[in-house]
Amino acid sequence: MNMEAIAFNTPGDPDVLEVHELPDPEPGPGEVLIRVQAAAVSPTDTMRRAGLRDSKNPGPYVVGMDAAGVVEAIAEDTDTYLKLGDKVMAIVLPNGSHGAYADRIVVPADSVVRIPENASLIEASTLPMNGLTARLALDTLDLPKGATLAVTGAAGTLGGYIIQLAKNDGLTVIADAAENDEELVKSRGADVVLPRGEDYANKILEQFPDGVDGIVDGAVQVDEIVPAAKDGATIITIRGANGERERGVTLKDIWVVNYDQEHDKLDTLRQQVEDGILTLKVEDVLPKEQAPEAHRRMEAGGVRGRLVLEFGVIPETSF
């Protein structure tokens, strides 16, 4: 049997994304087959499609790191509480023809959890990759309760999860926002909201003259944000920036691949959605054939929440 996936053969502009027929995957030991209803679109997807993140495999190349659907098959001797028909969400690490933009995906059972009881499959698809990235950022900083954390890109999906998780961890959060995003960022629980942009570091220092204890740089400001950090503090980056700067301030990049099979951490995120600690935000839902339009909108900026590609509604009686 064949399935449909959204893939490209050669990196390029959004229109290289097309519907491809690919062989149905089969789960191996320790793996689960998911029939996908929803795949969230992230900046990482657009970078891969544009060729900014190298693929060592020939096309067709399927992108997408977040999927939600139902369990269709479980390999023998797989240690999991999941059962056929469960509504689940998963983090997916794209590799060649394996990615979330597909009717069916096979992933390690440890990369899959049930969706939050108070969320739809569409909503749940927005959580795994960014939620785990936010958790990894905060775990890497390992700040004590009461410490100060600054966030850039606070209005984005990753920034929102960082604010909410940091507040739940007992941190004081300083966040950036454009004027029209102030209410959104405040609603996520930020203690201090300051204007975004090149002057953000100076604005932080006006309120915290010694600087903050840690920074998560979701907006990729890199050296612009260094002055806002205390001596010896760490700034978490998400685009590969590393190294020591003045005053012992360190830039440290993180890669969510390190948390892709952290089942308990993903399941905790699920529980935090159910408990109202984390808020899922969908910007829009598009049919899978409109993946090029979703990528254009993502690259244009200003998306507040996730664009989600829908791969067909799964009937409740399928299983």
Beta strands, then each sheet from edge to edge (+ up, - down):
strand 1: 2-8
strand 2: 18-23
strand 3: 31-41
strand 4: 61-62
strand 5: 66-74
strand 6: 87-91
strand 7: 104-108
strand 8: 112-114
strand 9: 148-152
strand 10: 172-177
strand 11: 192-195
strand 12: 212-217
strand 13: 229-237
strand 14: 243-244
strand 15: 250-253
strand 16: 282-287
strand 17: 306-310
sheet 1: 2+ 1- 4+
sheet 2: 7+ 3- 5+ 6- 8+
sheet 3: 7+ 3- 17+ 16+
sheet 4: 11+ 10+ 9+ 12+ 13+ 15+ 14-
end
